[in-house]
Amino acid sequence: MRWGGWASTFLVFGVALVVAGWIVLSFLTEPSAVGRMRTALMAIGVGSIAVGGAGAVAGVWMLIARRT
């Protein structure tokens, strides 16, 4: 059984982006995360999680659609 080429790529990179966004958001607890730096961390973290989640959902959708 072979995983779909693009589907597995979307799934893997989507999960990787969600993890990366989660790590970026963990830096919000640092004392130096104030003002514009805090805003940038939030934008990068939330954006990464949103894009990664959408990519992972698209990958799973492609894998499911391929089987039916």
RAJOQUI-V976726 format. One record per run of one state. SS is the DSSP state (~ for helix, > for strand, _ for the rest). FROM is the first residue (numbers start at 0). TO is the last residue. If there is no record, write none. Layout:
<<SS | FROM | TO> <SS | FROM | TO>>
This chain:
<<_ | 0 | 3> <~ | 4 | 28> <_ | 29 | 34> <~ | 35 | 66> <_ | 67 | 67>>
